């Protein structure tokens, strides 16, 4: 399935929404220092900023255990949802495979779903907020 964009990406910011917006997965790409957007297991775009709605925070336990065992990072945690044009999210969510088996908020409570998640790169590091 071909994904077309209305406008595209300007300076790493997703400025338009793919016509097929559902079921994308987002993870932070350490090599590019950008978020990779996957659809049907293929990277369709990279972005420094984007918003997802109807989100599910996913951690694949096998990949997490491999990180712990080998002390090498791999892609095993991501957020699944639908790309949105905008929205406000203020609660920070983080993930550290050595400390937690799920994404967690600032009080270390598990975050499994969210109405909205906002992603941005600041100083070469990912920031994710949810509501």
SEMIPA-622024 format. One record per residue (C-alpha): x, y, z negated; residue number from 1; residue in one letter. Coordinates in nm, 4 decimals, m for minus. Example, Ala and Ser with C-alpha at 12.3 -4.5 7.8 and 13.67 -1.06 7.14 Angstrom:
! SEMIPA-622024
<<1.2300, m0.4500, m0.7800>, 1, "A">;
<<1.3670, m0.1060, m0.7140>, 2, "S">;
! end
This chain:
! SEMIPA-622024
<<0.0000, 0.0000, 0.0000>, 1, "X">;
<<0.1456, 0.3354, 0.1019>, 2, "X">;
<<0.1264, 0.6194, m0.1468>, 3, "X">;
<<0.0982, 0.9686, m0.0078>, 4, "X">;
<<0.1451, 1.2929, m0.1925>, 5, "X">;
<<m0.0482, 1.6124, m0.1429>, 6, "X">;
<<0.2504, 1.8375, m0.2143>, 7, "X">;
<<0.5454, 1.6490, m0.3581>, 8, "X">;
<<0.8117, 1.7124, m0.6143>, 9, "X">;
<<0.9724, 2.0503, m0.6706>, 10, "X">;
<<1.2915, 2.0509, m0.8800>, 11, "X">;
<<1.2029, 1.7146, m1.0335>, 12, "X">;
<<0.8539, 1.8212, m1.1435>, 13, "X">;
<<0.5660, 1.6168, m1.0107>, 14, "X">;
<<0.3566, 1.8907, m0.8484>, 15, "X">;
<<0.0924, 1.6724, m0.6962>, 16, "X">;
<<m0.0864, 1.3511, m0.7673>, 17, "X">;
<<m0.0597, 1.0407, m0.5480>, 18, "X">;
<<m0.3935, 0.9557, m0.3916>, 19, "X">;
<<m0.3720, 0.6171, m0.5619>, 20, "X">;
<<m0.3321, 0.7332, m0.9206>, 21, "X">;
<<m0.4143, 0.4231, m1.1216>, 22, "X">;
<<m0.1842, 0.1674, m1.2720>, 23, "X">;
<<0.1498, 0.3400, m1.2641>, 24, "X">;
<<0.4222, 0.2617, m1.5151>, 25, "X">;
<<0.6702, 0.5232, m1.6326>, 26, "X">;
<<1.0089, 0.4684, m1.7937>, 27, "X">;
<<1.3166, 0.6846, m1.8467>, 28, "X">;
<<1.5906, 0.6045, m1.5964>, 29, "X">;
<<1.9237, 0.6384, m1.7786>, 30, "X">;
<<2.1298, 0.6616, m1.4601>, 31, "X">;
<<1.9245, 0.9386, m1.2973>, 32, "X">;
<<1.8227, 1.1035, m1.6256>, 33, "X">;
<<1.4690, 1.1286, m1.4876>, 34, "X">;
<<1.1476, 0.9362, m1.5326>, 35, "X">;
<<1.0894, 0.6601, m1.2798>, 36, "X">;
<<0.7294, 0.6073, m1.1698>, 37, "X">;
<<0.6481, 0.2483, m1.0723>, 38, "X">;
<<0.3510, 0.1196, m0.8810>, 39, "X">;
<<0.3182, m0.2456, m0.7831>, 40, "X">;
<<0.6650, m0.3054, m0.9347>, 41, "X">;
<<0.8295, m0.0531, m0.6994>, 42, "X">;
<<0.9629, 0.2912, m0.7831>, 43, "X">;
<<0.7513, 0.5408, m0.5895>, 44, "X">;
<<0.8836, 0.8664, m0.7366>, 45, "X">;
<<1.1178, 1.0253, m0.9898>, 46, "X">;
<<1.0186, 1.3223, m1.2018>, 47, "X">;
<<1.1461, 1.5428, m1.4822>, 48, "X">;
<<0.7915, 1.6224, m1.5929>, 49, "X">;
<<0.4598, 1.4446, m1.5530>, 50, "X">;
<<0.1348, 1.3659, m1.7325>, 51, "X">;
<<m0.0515, 1.0345, m1.7591>, 52, "X">;
<<m0.4047, 0.9758, m1.8832>, 53, "X">;
<<m0.5632, 0.6587, m2.0240>, 54, "X">;
<<m0.2241, 0.5387, m2.1430>, 55, "X">;
<<m0.1036, 0.2111, m2.2823>, 56, "X">;
<<0.2423, 0.1931, m2.4432>, 57, "X">;
<<0.4040, m0.1393, m2.3515>, 58, "X">;
<<0.7113, m0.3111, m2.4944>, 59, "X">;
<<0.8102, m0.6471, m2.3481>, 60, "X">;
<<0.9384, m0.8422, m2.6469>, 61, "X">;
<<1.1692, m1.0668, m2.4431>, 62, "X">;
<<1.3497, m0.7637, m2.3031>, 63, "X">;
<<1.3686, m0.6073, m2.6482>, 64, "X">;
<<1.5247, m0.9229, m2.7912>, 65, "X">;
<<1.7786, m0.9252, m2.5062>, 66, "X">;
<<1.8774, m0.5657, m2.5937>, 67, "X">;
<<1.9237, m0.6629, m2.9578>, 68, "X">;
<<2.1196, m0.9764, m2.8707>, 69, "X">;
<<2.3483, m0.8247, m2.6018>, 70, "X">;
<<2.3575, m0.4619, m2.7261>, 71, "X">;
<<2.2980, m0.3544, m2.3634>, 72, "X">;
<<1.9989, m0.1507, m2.2507>, 73, "X">;
<<1.7483, m0.2803, m1.9966>, 74, "X">;
<<1.4051, m0.1693, m1.8776>, 75, "X">;
<<1.1513, m0.3386, m2.1035>, 76, "X">;
<<0.9440, m0.0497, m2.2431>, 77, "X">;
<<0.7172, 0.1803, m2.0453>, 78, "X">;
<<0.3878, 0.3663, m2.0444>, 79, "X">;
<<0.1093, 0.2533, m1.8120>, 80, "X">;
<<m0.1666, 0.4900, m1.7042>, 81, "X">;
<<m0.3077, 0.7171, m1.4370>, 82, "X">;
<<m0.1193, 1.0229, m1.3145>, 83, "X">;
<<m0.2964, 1.3428, m1.4127>, 84, "X">;
<<m0.2544, 1.7026, m1.3040>, 85, "X">;
<<m0.2113, 1.8337, m1.6559>, 86, "X">;
<<m0.3125, 1.8390, m2.0163>, 87, "X">;
<<m0.1876, 1.9243, m2.3607>, 88, "X">;
<<m0.0237, 1.6663, m2.5834>, 89, "X">;
<<0.1485, 1.7666, m2.9076>, 90, "X">;
<<0.2342, 1.4517, m3.1045>, 91, "X">;
<<0.5806, 1.3112, m3.0339>, 92, "X">;
<<0.6247, 0.9411, m2.9606>, 93, "X">;
<<0.9587, 0.7586, m2.9508>, 94, "X">;
<<1.0933, 0.4098, m2.9001>, 95, "X">;
<<1.4125, 0.2510, m3.0321>, 96, "X">;
<<1.4422, m0.1259, m2.9760>, 97, "X">;
<<1.6817, m0.1632, m3.2699>, 98, "X">;
<<1.4378, m0.0064, m3.5180>, 99, "X">;
<<1.0853, m0.0797, m3.3905>, 100, "X">;
<<0.9002, m0.3352, m3.1820>, 101, "X">;
<<0.6556, m0.0702, m3.0528>, 102, "X">;
<<0.6514, 0.2957, m2.9634>, 103, "X">;
<<0.6065, 0.4964, m3.2850>, 104, "X">;
<<0.5000, 0.8455, m3.3883>, 105, "X">;
<<0.6948, 1.0763, m3.6194>, 106, "X">;
<<0.5626, 0.8888, m3.9272>, 107, "X">;
<<0.6854, 0.5561, m3.7806>, 108, "X">;
<<0.3270, 0.4403, m3.7146>, 109, "X">;
<<0.2768, 0.2251, m3.4030>, 110, "X">;
<<0.1359, 0.4008, m3.0965>, 111, "X">;
<<m0.0298, 0.1550, m2.8586>, 112, "X">;
<<m0.2694, 0.3730, m2.6593>, 113, "X">;
<<m0.3350, 0.7404, m2.5905>, 114, "X">;
<<m0.5813, 0.9527, m2.3985>, 115, "X">;
<<m0.2938, 1.1553, m2.2560>, 116, "X">;
<<0.0868, 1.1398, m2.2500>, 117, "X">;
<<0.3161, 1.4198, m2.1362>, 118, "X">;
<<0.6717, 1.3390, m2.0265>, 119, "X">;
<<0.9591, 1.5826, m1.9849>, 120, "X">;
<<1.3371, 1.5768, m1.9699>, 121, "X">;
<<1.5078, 1.8280, m2.1965>, 122, "X">;
<<1.8857, 1.8476, m2.2126>, 123, "X">;
<<1.9152, 1.5200, m2.0220>, 124, "X">;
<<1.7069, 1.3334, m2.2795>, 125, "X">;
<<1.3458, 1.2159, m2.2537>, 126, "X">;
<<1.0653, 1.3676, m2.4588>, 127, "X">;
<<0.7210, 1.2067, m2.4710>, 128, "X">;
<<0.4152, 1.3563, m2.6375>, 129, "X">;
<<0.0665, 1.2097, m2.6703>, 130, "X">;
<<m0.2846, 1.2848, m2.7855>, 131, "X">;
! end
